[in-house]
Amino acid sequence: MSVRRLAEDQFQPAAFAFNDENAVWADKTIQKYPAGRQQSAVIPLLMRAQEQDGWVTRAAIEKVADMLDMAYIRVLEVATFYTQFQLGPVGTRAHVQVCGTTPCMLRGSEKLMGVCRSKIHQHPFERNAEGTLSWEEVECLGACVNAPMIMIGKDTYEDLTPERLEEIIDTFNAGNGASVKPGPQIDRHFSSPEGGPTSLLTEEPKAKAKTSAKKADADAVSVPPSEAARPKSTDAETNAALKTPVTAPKAAAKNAAAEAAPAANEKPAKAAAAPIAAKPSLEDKNRPAGIAKPAAPDDLKLISGVGPKIEAILNELGIFTFAQVGAWKKAEREWVDGYLNFKGRIERDDWVKQAKALAKGGEAEYIKVFGKKPR
Ligand code: FES
């Protein structure tokens, strides 16, 4: 571990005080803990001090210690132990933390650090000429599956190329960091495989499906007739299959099990007792009205519960905007829920409330309503 010391005196401000909003928040946070245990609030308070001033100053450490009735050295120990606390001034618009641990290193983190060296400063923890940017190398940030990645503030930016990192740094330096969407920077849904799911698929490519069918015959795997006749899959079904342990012994059974996962290990009689609900008709009067694709359709994936596949299905139904989803009546929601075989997920995730917020004021309104960024 690197040596972590407080910044030189020349950088240290004479005093620290939480602003009004943070002072109220700090008091509430301290009150969460029983009498005599207030020091448990030390990490949240230090983190809030860092969020306010950009880094943890000596004055902030002393202020937090006073507030929690702790010795200065105890708070200093915490601040110098945890690497998420910055002990010196960092860029005012972005401090870029580049993961350099093995998976990210194997996927190109060295090149990302090269971008930081050329665009920010040759050395980590040094600021650029304007004082707006700084960078450092950090250990694994837990998004290895989408390596290489960086973190700025509380957000991660994943699946990066040097070119994309240059764009992100430029955007933050221009003061528009909030416009950069966190997460994967390629067409990947969270941490699912690039290009979409590759296993436990219910829809196989035709050639592969034929082979699987032959194998299934040969292996004489029996699938309850009601399940074999199940309608084509959706994301929800795929997710359900992924969550259900599949223990069918033969390879061919796995393909069948993906179709019939909920019942694969049940006795046929039991499986027959829970028939799959019929998919509602496209001609049903409760089907929400569709529209022609607008020039700039909304990104429906911002609604929690909508991934690329579901968005494509909604688009096929003529659903392209948040306003459309936000206006769905109960019967329409039930129709869509049944069509996607979502088993009530649209209500549980409250698509309508999410869509109304996004239609009203985009991400800013969503954050105001839900207290977090969409997705
Ligand atoms: S190795 Fe980079 S996030 Fe885990």
Residues whose N, C-alpha, C, O or C-beta is under 5 A from the ligand:
A	BS01	FES	C99 T101 T102 P103 C104 C140 L141 G142 A143 C144
